[in-house]
Amino acid sequence: MLNNIAALLDSGAVAAVGDYESIATSVVGAGGSTSISFLSIAGTYKHLQLRIIANSSTTDALLVRFNGDSGANYARHRIDGSGSSATAVGGGGTTSIGIAVTGGFPATASTFGAAVFDILDYTSTNKNKTTRCLNGGDKNGSGYISFESGLWYATPAAITSITITPASGNIAQYSHFALYGVK
């Protein structure tokens, strides 16, 4: 089994710890924020990764858009579970890709959800962009986890900006967003 894992790592299919480079971080200040943006993203990496620890008082989802595109050019799919039940949802023709950061949204002010959101081949101008996300948290005593995929199917373009907004309300103070480049 260890040989199989080593072969997978050697093939480049999985990034090693040293292959992640911090690009930018954003921590939400007092009063919250209506959006978080990462602008002028350099095209020097193979993939991008967002690491999120967030909360909001009114919603359980964050919405992601690329390059300012607010058209119905996105699709998303999600499967989630709470330990006692599972659900799956999906759809196309949406105006964003969702991240169900389910932690404190809106269980309590002090409970935050976490997500790791990968954007694959973000510099390619020959194909549509795909995303994958693993997220979850504690909704005031009941754990929750979700796996999501997304697609941005506008005319293929390199991603140079990412905007994150809550489905409603504000992103809470102390929410943390970190963007990494994957070599």
Secondary structure, 3 states (H helix, E strand, C coil): CHHHHHHHHHCCCCCCHHHEEEEEEEECCCCCECCEEECCCCCCCCEEEEEEEECECCCCCEEEEECCCCCCCEEEEEEEECCCCEEEEEEEEECCEEECCCCCCCCCCCCCEEEEEEEECCCCCCCCEEEEEEEEEEECCEEEEEEEEEEECCCCCCCCCEEEEECCCCECCCCEEEEEEEC
